[in-house]
Amino acid sequence: MELDFLQFRDAVLYPKRRLEAYVALGKKVIGCFPPYVPESLIYASGMVPFGMWGAELEVAQAKKYFPAYICGIMQTNIELAMRGVYDGISAAIIPTLCDSLKCATQNWKYAVPDIEMITVNYPQNRQSKGAFEFLYHQFQKIQEDLERISGNKIKESNLKKSIDIYNTHYSVMREFLDLCSFYPAEISPENRNYVIKSGYFMDKNEHTEMVRNLIKDIKHIEPKRFRGIRVITTGIIADSPDLMRIFEENKVSVVMDDIAHESRQFRTDIPYEPGDIMGCLVQQFLDLFACSTLIGGKISREDHIVQLVEKYHADGVIIILTKFCDPEEYDYPVIKKKLEEHHIPMLTLEIDKQMSNYGQAATAIQSFQEMIRL
């Protein structure tokens, strides 16, 4: 039985079609910058959350607003907006979790004046007593903005329904990610990424059902023997098809990840407490852990990565370092030290959204694979 990833692939390759289809149906769409925005609040307003994680392209117009040494996700997002790719969205929500994102909030106003921008100011110290109250008021303000844009009052019942939809999606995605570790020969890194990334451009109910059907198909096949290496990836984003194909060519299977664009989106459910639904959304953010853009959490990122290696019987870790990403660069020495202490093989790849040649990465991955298999 051949697994079918075509629908996921098409959603990733042609997100503009999805955007235009939603607008044609009379739905309003809200763009969501990385890494975390309260998507379930957008969904409860009757609007469609739409992921904005940049694209692999050469920046031209956005250079007027950013220096060369800044996060490529921010640069390409502004570039896409200036080229009209995001025309049709009613607003863009930008969280201020790093210096690049803070710059993006101000540059968006001038570079893309026709699309409203909503800022999410998250508390840096999430363990302080005032963090909950501060973020609660932030989300209330965002709710007011969303109600104004959508023309719909966000009822508690709608928010509860939205939370259920998102928690279901998180659960299904976690099940799929776990299956990837059991079927390394059947689920390539590229197809794995298509399944995850497509969810940023689709209605969550629709995407959940597609992934459920895929899981059923996966469970009906017998896993083949895999003759490559099993790795954990970690970083902000790892969605380059060229990079994923290099993984596959060198028989490198991603059995689990610690990627902001991937599993970090699904590993923390929205808690539910009757009577204070907004507080549930706030608590989910406070419960997030092991991310370079966040301070604190129930477990450190380096310890979490070691646990993933042990749980999924990985042969090593590939650190995919987004070029000019300060939070990731600050984390790197700590992660490197921890992996060395546990004698876990690791490879560091520096990537950028404007890369056009992955030749050096291919050589490094080939060498890493051969080193582990010796």
N, C-alpha and C positions, 0 to 999 in steps of 0.2 A: 504493500500500500504506500503510495506516494503522498507525503504531506503537502497540503496546498497553502502556500503563503502569499498567493497573488493579490488577494484583497488587501492585505496588510501592506504589501509592497506598493500598490497603486496609491493608497492613502498617503504614504510617505513621499512618493515621487511627485504627486500632483496635489499638494495641499490647497493650492489656489482654487482648484475645482470644488473642493469641499466648502471653502469659504464662500464662493459664489453661489453654490447650491443652497447654503443656509440663508443667504441674503435674498435669493430668489423666492424662498419659501416664506419670506417676511420675518425671519428670525434675526435678532440682533446678536452680534458677535463681539466678545470682549477678548482682546489679546492679553496673554499672560507671559510676562518676562520671567526668566528663571531667577532663583531656583524654586521659591515657594510663594504662592499666592493662595488666598482662600477661594479655591475654585468652586467648592460646594455652595458658597454664598452666591456666586455668579449663577450657578445652575438653578438655585432656588428662586432667582429673580425671573426665570423664564428665558434667560439668554444663554448663549453657547460659549464656554471657555475655549480658547484657541491658543495652542502653545506657540511661543515665540523664542526659539533657541538658536536663531541665526541660520546661516547656510554657508556652504563652501563656495565662495565667490571672491573675486578681487574687488576690494573697496576703492571707490573713486569719489563719489559725492560726499560720503560721510567723513572723508579726510579733512573737510573744512571744520569739523566739530570735535574730532578726536586726534590725539597724537598717535604716532605709529606704534608706540609701546603700551598699548592698552588692550584689554580683553577683546579677542576677535568676535565673540558672541555679541557683545554690545555694538561693535563697529558694523558688523554685517546686519544686525537688526535695524539699525538706523538707515543703513544703505538700502535694505529691502523696502523700508517704509518710504524713503525718498524716491525710489523707483516706481512706487505705486503698487507693489506686491501686496501690501496690507490694506489697500483701498477696500472699503466695505466694512471694516471693523468700526464699532461705535466708540470704542475707547481702548486704551492700553493701560494695564496695571503694571507698575514697576516697583518692586521691593527695593529697599535701600540696605542691602546686607553686605555690600562691599563698596569701596571707593569708586569703582567703575560704574556700578549701578547708580550711585549718587550722581555721578556726572551725567549718566544717561537721562535721568529725570529732567535735568535742566536743558540738555541739548535737544531732547525730544520736542520741547516747547517751541524751539526756533526752527529746527530741521523739518518737523512734521506738524505745522500749526493747525492743520485741518482735522487732526485726530486727537481727541481729548486724552489727557494723561492723568491717571490716578496713582498717587504715591502710597505705598505701604511702608510706614516707619516702624520696623520691628525693634523691640527692646534688645539691646546687646547683652545685658546681664539678665538672663532668663530666670536666675535663681532669686533675684531680689523680690521683696514683698510687693513692690510697685509694678512689676513686670506684667502681671495678669491684668490689673486695672488699666494700665497704659494701653496695652494691646486691645483690651475690650473696647475702649473708646475709639481706637483706630478702626476697628472692624465696624463699629456703629457708624462712623463717618463714611466708610466705604459702602455700607448698606444704603445710606442715604443717597450717595452718588449713583449706585446701581438702580435704586428705585426711580430716581429722576430720569435716568437714561432709558430704562425699560418701560417706564410708565406703569409698573406693577408694584404693588405693595408686597414685600416679602413676609408672608405669613409664617407663623411658627410651624404649622403643619407642612408647609412646603419646604422649609429648612430641614425639618426632621426627615422628610422623604428624600431630600437631596443627600443628607448624611448617610442614609441607608444605601442609596445608590452608589455613593463613593466608597463606603466600607466594603460593599459587595465587590466592587471593581478591584479594590486593594487585595482582597482575599483571593480572587480568581487570578490576578497577576502574580501573586506570591506562589500560587500552585503551579502556574506555568513556569516560573523561574526555577522552582525546585525540580520540575520535570527535565529541565535542560541539563541538569547534572546527571540524570539517569540515561539520557539519550544524546550523548555528545556527538555520535556519528550521524544522527538523523537531523539534529537542529544545528545548523551552521551559525557562527557568530553573526553573519549578515542577516539571516532570517530571524534570529532571536531579536536583533535590534529592530527589525521591521515591525515585529509584534508589539514591542514596547513603544516605539516612536509613533506608530499610527494612532495610538490613544490620545495624542495631543491634538489631533485634528478631527476627531470623531465624537459624536454623542456618546457619553459614557455607557448608557444602556446598550447601544448598538455594539460598541467595542467589547463590552463584557460578554455579550452573547457570542460574538465571533471567536473570542478567546476560549470560551467554554466549549464550543464545537471543535476547535482545534485540539483542546486537551482530550476530548473524547477520542478523536482520531489517533492522537499520539499513544494513548493507552491501549489501543487495539493492535499495536505493532510490537514485535519483539526487538529489543535494542540489539544492535550489532556490536561486535567487538570494536572498540576504539583504539587505534594504534598511535595516538598522538599524546599530547600533554594537556593536563587540566589546569586552568588558571583562574585566579580571582583578578578582576580588573578593578581599579579604583581611580577616581578623579571626578571632574565636573561633567564632562561629556565625552562620549566615544561613539559617535554616530557616522563616522566616515565610511562609506561603502568600500573605498580603496583599502583602508586599514583592515576592515573586517574580512575582505577577500584575502589579504596577506595572511591573516590569522588562519583562515581555512586552508590556504595553499601549503602552509607549514604545519598543518594538523595541530592547531592550537584551539582548544575548546574553552569557551567562557562558561564555566559551570556555576558561577555566581559572581555578582558584582557589588561594588560599593561605589556606585556612580550616581551623582546628583540627578542626572537626566534619566536614570533607570530605577534601580531598586529603592533608592532613598525616597522616592515618591510614594511607595506602596507599603513600607514596612511599619508605619505608625498609623493605627486606626484612629478615627475620630471618636472619642469617648462620648457616651450618651447619658445625660442626666436630665430627667424631666424637669421642666420649669425654667431652665436657663440654657437654651439651645446655643445662643451666641457664645456663652462660656465654654461650650464643648469645642467650638472651632478654635478658640483661644488656647485651650488646654492642649489640643493636638500639636500646635506649634511649640508650646513649652515642653512637650514630650519628645519632640524630634531629637535625634542623637547622632553622633559620629559623622559630622559634616564640617568641612573646613570653613563654611560661612557662619557657623553657629558656635557659641561659647557654652561649654558645659553639656550635660546630658548624663544619662544613666550609665553610659560606658564610653570610654575614649575611642577615638577613631582607630588608633593603632591596635588597641586590644580587640576591637570589633573585627578588624581585618584578619588578625591571627585566629580568632574564633571561626571565621568563615573558611579559612584554609583547612582547619581541623575538621569542621563539620562536613565540608564537601570534598574532602580528600584531594585537595588541590596540590599540584606539583610545584606551584610558584605563584608569584604575584606580579602583575604588570601594572605599573603606575603610569597612568596616562595624564601627563602634566600639561594643562592648558597654558600656552605661552602667555606671559605677562599676568598670570592670575596670582596676585599676592597671597590670598588665603591658602591656596594650594601649595605655594612655595614655602610658606611658613610651616605647614604641616609636614612637608617632605622629610626634613632631617629626623623628626621624631619617628615617623613611620619607618624610615630606613634603619634607624637604630634598633627598633623593636623587631623588625624582620631578621636583622642580623643576629640578634640575641637568640632568636628561635631557629636560626639556621634555615630560614626559608628563602629559597632563590627568588631574586627579583630582577625586573628589568624596568628601566625608566624611559618612557618615550615622550618627548616634548612635541605637542601638536599645535596647529593653528588653523583657523577657519580659512585662511588664504593660502594654505599649502596646496601645491599642484603636483608635487613629486614626493612619493613616499619611499624612495629608493633606500635611504639610510635606515628608515624604520624596518623595511623588509630584511635588510642585512642583519640588523640587531635582533629581530624576532627569530630569524633562522638560526643565528648563533645561540640564542637563549634556548631554543628548542633542542638543539644538538647537545648543548651543555647538560641539560637536565637528563637527557636520554643516555648519556654516557654511562 
